[in-house]
């Protein structure tokens, strides 16, 4: 299967793996199970693996580094900085706002390298744009890491068009990562067009709507106590009930085509452009295999349009995040 390019120098399999859920956000899983999933991903040809210091915090980077150590020469590892993480008197580390100061950019990169046991980060993202630090200063510090060989490519997450352009003028940006799926199309506000224009790759996270578009979630009670989706507006039970109608239509079309709803939703994302590399999260090998298979689904322009009309953001009730987190997006 033909690789896709993120920027000019990063060639990867069309579907990556979002590793967050293995140790953060959805309740985590046993290390052995997570490592088996990482190894199976490599066997299937997946080359882009996505983590971040804030996932855990820190635990996910350790896991990814350990799990991928035998395959370091075959894979590309992406991680992120941008949050201020502090320890409370009781010990647990807490996120205490944003920090993209140049000194912090470097400190996080060096700590991430140690945790993962690698010499170079293949793709280093700013996790959220910090309004208190000019993007030129942040990207300047990131560029220094490239010059030193500690980082190979630079990325931004949830950045707006103006920020992307300003950042790219300082140093080439290889990828922009944002949530994008049938039910979340914020990047169509100009971000996708800007990436096409500038030769920047686009990396959608949650391309299956945090699992909802797969069609298996019908009740908030299915989510574990530590599952952060319990705090997302779209996963409040009243909104789940309303949003199921759109997903049911997707399931019916998928069945008629002989594929799963998840396959169809992911194939739609992949058909939005050959510069797009989605990173669905998978804790189960069966789901991982299904996601990789979606890269082989060929859709005609008419089919892409048909799928895109089945589930649209205006049919969906609830924001993708709460107000505070939404305020950190599209800056």
Buried (B, 14 or more C-beta within 10 A) or exposed (E): EEBBBBBEEBBBBBBBBBBBBBBBBBBBBEBEBBBEBBBBBBEBBBBBBBBBBBBBBBBBBBBBBBBBEEBBEEBBBBBBBBBBBEEEEEEEBEEEEBBBBBEBBBEBBEBBBEBBBBEBBBBBBBBBBBEEBEBEBBBBBBBBBBEEEBBBBBBBBBBBBEBBBBBBEBBBBBBBBBBBBBBBBBBEEBBBEBBBEBBBBBBBBBBBBBBBBBBBBEEBEEBEEEBBBEEBBBBBEEBBEBBBEBBBBBBEBBEEBEBBBBBBBBBBBBBBBEBBBBBBBBBEBEBBBBBBBBBEBEBEEEBBEEBBEBBEBEBBBBBBBEEEBBEBBBB
